[in-house]
Amino acid sequence: MKLVLGSASPRRSDLLHLLGFEFRILKADCSEDFDPTEKPENIVMGIAQQKADALLPEISEEEVLICADTIVYLEGEVIGKPSDAANAVSLLSRLSGKMHDVYTGVIIQSSNLHVSFTVKTSVYFRSLNLDEIYHYVAHFNPLDKAGSYGIQDWIGLIGVEKIDGSYTNVMGLPTHELYQALQKINA
């Protein structure tokens, strides 16, 4: 099976490599706008499908495209990627001491195949002090991450008390579920 990852995310690429797959990467040039009143599952599936629709014309007959979208959902609101460092500090302050959910929608598609699923993980942050938040924002790169953090980064190591669900889902690609889906397709 020839795979194409429809994402420029280095974390998704690393995770797919760790699964042992070879693939090429395409980046979708499409809007990631959404209706904030939609259910989070519908938001991630809608954006993942937009990415797949944009990239399908660029893949060959024998290739299978994988597209994903991940959001952080706190108290009924989508927490996206921060616009700048000050916004990252604000978003992390909002997540501090609270539980939030991370949703990822995955589309696996080719000319004759369409598989889709969503995965939800609950993440529990301890209360973070401002020095910790400023340190993270200054020394790591929160600007390209939903919710302003990477669970695999320093803030995840010191701030996440527990999770309920898939760890790799919080990184942006639920590997267990993806692997199972690809095994069924390849059977």
N, C-alpha and C positions, 0 to 999 in steps of 0.2 A: 504494500500500500504506500503510495507516494503522498506525503502530507505537506500541507501548506499552512503555516501559522499566520493568521490574519491579524497580527499585532506587532507593534514595535516595542512592547514591554519587555525589558531585559529579564524580569522575573518570570514571565510566562515562558520565554525562550529557555531560560535555565531549567525550569521545571520539566518542560517537554524533553530537553536533553537528558535530564536525570532519569526520565522514564525509559530512555534507551532508543528514542525515535530519531530518525534523520528527517529533516524537513527544510523547506525554504521559507523565507519570511516575506510577507507582503504587508504593507500598511494601508489601511482603508482611509480614503479621504472622503469622509462623510460627516454630517452633523451628528452630534451626540446630544442634541436637545431632546427634552422629554417633558411630559405633562407631570408636574409635581403632585398632582392629585391621584395619579395612577398607583396601583399596588407596586411595591418594590420588585416583585417577581416579574411583573409586566414591563417595568422600566428596563431592567437588565436584558430581558429577552428581546425587547423592541430594538435596543441599541445594538445588541449582538447581531440581530437579523439585518439591520441597516448596514453593518460592516460586511456581512456575508454577501448581501445583495450587491454592494459596491465592488467586491472582489471576485465574485463568481465569473464574470467575463474574462478575467485574467488567468484562470486556471485551466489546465488541459483536461481532457476526458478522463484520464487515469488518476488524476489528483483528487485528494479529499481535503477540503478546507476546514480549518478549525478557527472559529471566532468566539471571543468572549468579552463580556463587560462586567465590571465589578463596581458596586456602590456600597457606601457606608450609610446605614439608616439609623438615625438617632431620634427618638421621641417623635416619630411620625414625619421626619424630614430627611431628605437626602443630603448627606454631607459629601460634597464633591472634592475635587482637587483644589488646593488653596491657590489664590491668585498671586500671593506674594508671602514674604516671611511673616509680616504682621497678621495676615489672615490665617497662616498656619498656626501661629501662637493662639489665636482666638479659637480656632477649631479644636485644637488639642485641649485647651482649657475647658471647652464644652464637653469633651469626651471624658475628661478627668473625673474619676470616682463613679462612673456610670457604666451600665451595660448598653452595648449597641449591637446591631446585627449587620453582618456583611453578607451581601447577596452577589452571586455570580451567575450570569446566564451564559450558557455555552451552546453554540450552534456547530454541528458537524454536517457539512453539506458538500455534495458533488452534483454532477448533472443528473444522477438517478438516485440520490440518497438525501434524506433530511432527518437528522436526529437532533433533538434539543432537550435541554434540562436546566433546572436551576438548583443551586445549592445555597443553603443558609447556614451561617455560623454565628453564634452569639459570643461576643467578646466582652470580658469584664476588666475594666481598667481600675486600678487603685487610684486614690487621690494623688495627683502629681503636683509638685510645687512648681512655681514659676521658674526657678533656677533650672530644674530638670527640663522643662519645656523649652526654655531659651537655649540650653545646651544642645538639645536634640535638633532644634531648628537651625542652629549655627553650624553644627558639625556633620549633619546628615542631609540628605536631599529629600525633604518632605513635599516639594512642590509638584512632583510627578505622581503622587500617590493619593488615591481616594482616602479622605479622612485625615490627610496630612501625616500618615505614618505607615511604616512597614513593620509588620509584626516580627519579621526576622532581624530588624535593626535593634539598636541599643534601647530605644523606648519600649519595644516589645519585650525585651529581656528584663527590664527593670519595672515596667509599668503594667503588664498584663498579668492579672491574678489567675485567670483561668479562661478557657474557651469551652464552648459546647458545640462540637461539630468539627469540620475539616480545617486543619491548620493551613493546608496549601490553598484552600478556598480564600482565606484571608490574604494570602499572597497574590491572588488574582487568577488562579487556575486550580480547580478541585481535581487533583490528579487521580485519586482513587476512582471517582465517578467517570472521569474522562477515559482512563485506562480500560475500565469495564466496558464502556460504550464502544471503544475502538476494537476490543477483543470480539465483541458480538458482531461487529461489522465485518471483521476479517475472518470469521468462522465459516 
